[in-house]
Amino acid sequence: MARKPPRASMHPSAVADPTAAAGAGSLVGPEARLGEGVRLAPYAVVDARCRVGEGTIIGTHAVVHRDVVLGAGCVLGSHVVVHPGTTVGDGVVVGDHAVLGKPPRLRAGSASAREGIAPLVIDDGASVGAGSVVAAGARIGRGTIVGDQAFVRERAIVGAGGVVGRGSTVDCDVTVGDRVSIQTDVYLTARSTVEDDVFLGPGVLTTNDDRMGRAPLGPDGEPEPSGIELRGATIRRGARVGGRATLVPGVEIGADAFVAAGAVVTRDVPPATRVIGVPARPAGEVPAADRLRD
Ligand SMILES: CC(C)(COP(=O)(O)OP(=O)(O)OC[C@H]1O[C@@H](n2cnc3c(N)ncnc32)[C@H](O)[C@@H]1OP(=O)(O)O)[C@@H](O)C(=O)NCCC(=O)NCCS
């Protein structure tokens, strides 16, 4: 005999607009609020004190943990997980299996600070692709697209109107400006700075540790992890870096500079300069017509 699907379960202290609808087996926790026209697909969970803005759709088996704010007109795919306290603006689209606000789990002795991580904030109109992970403490700017299977770590700030390409990683404590195009499979290492209007071609690789994790020895002859100095890349406004280029720790790419595909950049690149090769050497100026206008 066919079993009836389980009913939606709404905590008595939750408040749902009469036009909101909750599918079979969905759960709405204490003091949660569902706005006008909200749709919960079967088995979606909205935990305690969440606020869900009007017209937002939450996919099947998605779990929205406690104290999350979802704006109006958002679409969350199936199996999305939103960790506690995350704030999502209006009109944000989140692909299937994405994880938002994931708390970091660091190895013992990791150089990445673990204290005081704020919840994730995703600004209006941004989108996060299927299978992506955006950590707690990060911020994704207005209208920015994070591609499928991308990874944005704690305290990374990504500005407005940009793209983080499929499979790319923006590591912790990285700042990315507005309108930055990060193509597929880019690795932006911790403590890097990328200014507005930068273009990073596919597979661009930045590095930050010349000692490759081997701590220098302290006065007592023991390794001192605090002696490892991490130096990320600095990529100035409007610079363009070609596919698979590699930047060694601490280099600065000047404004409007151009790094050829496959170059290994071992020295700072002056503004509006073209560099090419392994190691990268200057090869003329970037034509005025190719530079950003103010
Ligand atoms: C630098 C680049 C624009 C080519 O510049 P170019 O001035 O047209 O170069 P040319 O094709 O005229 O080649 C000039 C010489 O440089 C060499 N060369 C060209 N590109 C090179 C590169 N990336 N690295 C090393 N040498 C390169 C050529 O082999 C040639 O050498 P030769 O004179 O000994 O034969 C191109 O290689 C490049 O890096 N494009 C960026 C593509 C990219 O990553 N886009 C990202 C989005 S998909």
PDBQT file of the ligand as one rigid body, heavy atoms in Angstrom, charges set to zero:
ROOT
HETATM    1  C1  LIG A 301      51.962  37.409 -25.697  1.00  0.00    +0.000 C 
HETATM    2  C2  LIG A 301      50.932  37.006 -26.738  1.00  0.00    +0.000 C 
HETATM    3  C3  LIG A 301      49.792  38.050 -26.783  1.00  0.00    +0.000 C 
HETATM    4  C4  LIG A 301      51.574  36.876 -28.081  1.00  0.00    +0.000 C 
HETATM    5  O1  LIG A 301      52.167  38.120 -28.391  1.00  0.00    +0.000 OA
HETATM    6  P1  LIG A 301      52.678  38.463 -29.867  1.00  0.00    +0.000 P 
HETATM    7  O2  LIG A 301      53.391  39.754 -29.800  1.00  0.00    +0.000 OA
HETATM    8  O3  LIG A 301      51.534  38.319 -30.822  1.00  0.00    +0.000 OA
HETATM    9  O4  LIG A 301      53.728  37.296 -30.104  1.00  0.00    +0.000 OA
HETATM   10  P2  LIG A 301      54.056  36.614 -31.480  1.00  0.00    +0.000 P 
HETATM   11  O5  LIG A 301      53.065  35.525 -31.722  1.00  0.00    +0.000 OA
HETATM   12  O6  LIG A 301      54.262  37.646 -32.553  1.00  0.00    +0.000 OA
HETATM   13  O7  LIG A 301      55.431  35.911 -31.120  1.00  0.00    +0.000 OA
HETATM   14  C5  LIG A 301      56.626  36.665 -30.954  1.00  0.00    +0.000 C 
HETATM   15  C6  LIG A 301      57.645  35.734 -30.341  1.00  0.00    +0.000 C 
HETATM   16  O8  LIG A 301      57.309  35.541 -28.953  1.00  0.00    +0.000 OA
HETATM   17  C7  LIG A 301      57.071  34.146 -28.681  1.00  0.00    +0.000 C 
HETATM   18  N1  LIG A 301      55.916  34.083 -27.840  1.00  0.00    +0.000 N 
HETATM   19  C8  LIG A 301      54.669  34.457 -28.110  1.00  0.00    +0.000 A 
HETATM   20  N2  LIG A 301      53.881  34.275 -27.050  1.00  0.00    +0.000 NA
HETATM   21  C9  LIG A 301      54.669  33.793 -26.076  1.00  0.00    +0.000 A 
HETATM   22  C10 LIG A 301      54.423  33.414 -24.757  1.00  0.00    +0.000 A 
HETATM   23  N3  LIG A 301      53.215  33.519 -24.191  1.00  0.00    +0.000 N 
HETATM   24  N4  LIG A 301      55.443  32.979 -24.017  1.00  0.00    +0.000 NA
HETATM   25  C11 LIG A 301      56.679  32.855 -24.545  1.00  0.00    +0.000 A 
HETATM   26  N5  LIG A 301      56.977  33.218 -25.805  1.00  0.00    +0.000 NA
HETATM   27  C12 LIG A 301      55.964  33.662 -26.568  1.00  0.00    +0.000 A 
HETATM   28  C13 LIG A 301      56.799  33.533 -30.075  1.00  0.00    +0.000 C 
HETATM   29  O9  LIG A 301      57.152  32.167 -30.070  1.00  0.00    +0.000 OA
HETATM   30  C14 LIG A 301      57.690  34.344 -30.935  1.00  0.00    +0.000 C 
HETATM   31  O10 LIG A 301      59.015  33.904 -30.820  1.00  0.00    +0.000 OA
HETATM   32  P3  LIG A 301      59.986  33.823 -32.100  1.00  0.00    +0.000 P 
HETATM   33  O11 LIG A 301      60.073  35.241 -32.588  1.00  0.00    +0.000 OA
HETATM   34  O12 LIG A 301      61.255  33.282 -31.537  1.00  0.00    +0.000 OA
HETATM   35  O13 LIG A 301      59.290  32.940 -33.049  1.00  0.00    +0.000 OA
HETATM   36  C15 LIG A 301      50.331  35.621 -26.401  1.00  0.00    +0.000 C 
HETATM   37  O14 LIG A 301      51.352  34.641 -26.322  1.00  0.00    +0.000 OA
HETATM   38  C16 LIG A 301      49.620  35.609 -25.066  1.00  0.00    +0.000 C 
HETATM   39  O15 LIG A 301      50.217  35.398 -24.015  1.00  0.00    +0.000 OA
HETATM   40  N6  LIG A 301      48.288  35.862 -25.096  1.00  0.00    +0.000 N 
HETATM   41  C17 LIG A 301      47.465  35.840 -23.889  1.00  0.00    +0.000 C 
HETATM   42  C18 LIG A 301      46.423  34.748 -24.042  1.00  0.00    +0.000 C 
HETATM   43  C19 LIG A 301      45.704  34.529 -22.751  1.00  0.00    +0.000 C 
HETATM   44  O16 LIG A 301      46.227  33.986 -21.830  1.00  0.00    +0.000 OA
HETATM   45  N7  LIG A 301      44.423  34.958 -22.690  1.00  0.00    +0.000 N 
HETATM   46  C20 LIG A 301      43.617  34.766 -21.500  1.00  0.00    +0.000 C 
HETATM   47  C21 LIG A 301      42.158  34.548 -21.828  1.00  0.00    +0.000 C 
HETATM   48  S1  LIG A 301      41.879  33.089 -22.806  1.00  0.00    +0.000 SA
ENDROOT
TORSDOF 0
